[in-house]
């Protein structure tokens, strides 16, 4: 397994948990199966691309994978309407 695969799978898992387990803030979002399939396919493709990049530039691929994990944790999606995983977790803890 490539060194960049672990962080990419972690980023996909965090994204999946944010959408499926913590729920979406948006009403009318697609069903859970569609969200899960999109996240899974995107995670697999991204891990595959970084595997290929890692053959040419190992340090770059690992750095991009970890940057993806940090981005998933801190950046809002859906034009800033969807809360980040950290915001949702800390919001749950404050209740």
N, C-alpha and C positions, 0 to 999 in steps of 0.2 A: 504494500500500500504506500502511496506517495505521502510525503510529509504534509502536503497541503490538503489532503483528503479529510483528515480529522477536523480541522477548523471549519471546512466547508460543510461537513455533515452537522457540526454543532450549530452553524448559522442557519441551516435549513431546519433543524429541530427547534431552535428558538423561534423562528418565524412561524413554524407549524403550531407550536404551543401558543404563541401570541394570538393567532387567528382562531384556532379550534378550542383550546382549553380555556383561555381567558376571554374568548368571545370577541366579536367585532363591535365597534362603536357605531357602525353604519347599519341602518336598517335597509332591508332589501338586498343584502349581499347574497351572492350565489351560495348554494348549499355547501355543506361541509365536505362532501366527496369531491366536488369540483375544486375547492380550495386546496384540499390535501393532494389531489392529483397534480395541480399546477405547481405547488411548492416542491413536491417530490421530483417531478420532471426537471424543474429549474435547478434544483440542488444537484441532481445527477449530471446534468449537462455542464454546470459550472465546475463541478469536481473533475469531470473529464477534460475540460478545457485547461484547467490548471494543472492537471497531470501532464498534458502535452507541453505546457509552458515550462513545467518543472524540469523536463528533459533538457531544455536549452538554458534556462536560467533558474536554478533551484531556489536561490535566495529571494528572487523577485516573486515567484509563485507562492512561497510561504508567507511573505509579507502581504501580498494581496489577499490571501486567505484570512489572515488575522485582521486585516483592515476590514474585511467583509463582516467578521464577527462583531467588531466594534461598531460598525455602521448599523448593523441590524439592531443592536442594543440601544443606540442613541438617536437615530434619525426617524422622524415620523414619516409615514407613508400616506397615500391617498390625499395628496395636496395639503398635508399637515393636519388632516382631520382624524386620522387613526393614531391612537396613542402608542408610544413605544412600549416594548415589553417591560422595561424598568419602571415606566410611569404606571403601568397597570399593576405590577407587583407591589410597588410602594403604596399605591392607592388602596390595594387590598389589605396591606398591613396596617394602614392608618384607620381602617374601619373598626 
